[in-house]
Amino acid sequence: MKIALSLSGGGLRAAAQLGALKFLEEEGVQICAVAGSSAGAMLALMIASGKTSEHIYAFLKEIANRDLFKLSKKPGFFSLENLEKKLAQEVKLKSYDQMAIPLFTCVTDVNTGKTHYLNCGNPIVNTIASSSLTPIFEAKEVNGKWYIDGGFSDNLPVRPLKALGYKVLAIDVNPIVGGTPKNFKSLLVRSLLIMLNANVKPSKKMADAYLDIKGVARMHLFNFKEIDAAYEAGYRETKAQWSGLREKLV
């Protein structure tokens, strides 16, 4: 089976998408194109460069707090400079033409608010731009334009994949659970999740199959200790729902 894959943002919850990818690999599913926003853009970059789920998972577990939370000198609390360096060391490809499969990196233009699905330029720089969740992280300048997190405008980029002729599986890791936020941090996260869920609705309709990984619902966006649990939830839920998903993808 050959499919295209759309991956949502969601911080370290994105490890659940690697669990899903692991299951797809075991089933012999061939990923022929991939698009992603934010953390999903980082996974999409590595998938498109030819990395397996096992390799990407090991890389994700090597990322430390200091790689994400380096204090910024620009607008935004933190810089992703360290993460950019690690990605450049891991993915030694400097153009989209060098990728094993088509890759689309979703970013949001700060000046216009428009969504862009980048498939030219430096894929690593574009991935960092897609991951710039302001105001937590600083915006990223790319060729004179300023971009922020792709999730602000399209957190589940299915649209650029539709013209390629493959059935599209969209994997989302941002379920909302009930409960009233009790502090600033929980209120901020809940607000982000509401925004993200609102802009994925069109993508859910465009995708041929949609998987919402519910096991990550109570996980924090940046809790490194929950990577294993997220990965296992992604594998488990993909396996449980595979029969129905497969029918939509054949």
DATAFEN-V693539 format. One record per backbone hydrogen bond with DSSP energy under -1.0 kcal/mol. CO is the residue of the C=O (numbers start at 1). NH is the residue of the N-H. Records with the same first field share a line. If there is no record, write none. Layout:
CO = NH, NH
This chain:
1 = 30
3 = 32
4 = 169
5 = 35
6 = 171
7 = 37
10 = 13
11 = 14
12 = 15
13 = 16
14 = 17
15 = 19
16 = 20
17 = 21
18 = 22
19 = 23
20 = 24
21 = 25
22 = 26
23 = 27
24 = 29
25 = 28
30 = 3
33 = 5
34 = 104
35 = 7
36 = 106
37 = 40
38 = 42
39 = 43
40 = 44
41 = 45
42 = 46
43 = 47
44 = 48
45 = 49
46 = 51
47 = 50
48 = 100
52 = 56
53 = 57
54 = 58
55 = 59
56 = 60
57 = 61
64 = 67
65 = 69
70 = 79
77 = 72
78 = 138
79 = 70
80 = 84
81 = 85
82 = 86
83 = 87
84 = 88
85 = 89
86 = 90
87 = 91
95 = 98
96 = 99
102 = 34
104 = 36
105 = 118
107 = 116
108 = 148
109 = 113
114 = 109
116 = 107
118 = 105
122 = 126
123 = 127
124 = 128
125 = 129
126 = 130
127 = 131
129 = 132
130 = 150
131 = 133
132 = 134, 149
133 = 137
135 = 77
136 = 78
140 = 147
142 = 145
145 = 142
146 = 110
147 = 140
148 = 108
149 = 152
150 = 153, 154
156 = 158
158 = 161
159 = 162
161 = 164
167 = 4
168 = 208, 209
169 = 6
170 = 211
171 = 8
172 = 213
183 = 187
184 = 188
185 = 189
186 = 190
187 = 191
188 = 192
189 = 193
190 = 194
191 = 195
192 = 196
193 = 197
194 = 198
195 = 199
200 = 204
201 = 205
202 = 206
203 = 207
209 = 170
211 = 172
212 = 214
214 = 217
216 = 219
220 = 223
221 = 12
223 = 226
224 = 227
226 = 230
227 = 231
228 = 232
229 = 233
230 = 234
231 = 235
232 = 236
233 = 237
234 = 238
235 = 239
236 = 240
237 = 241
241 = 245
242 = 246
243 = 247
246 = 250
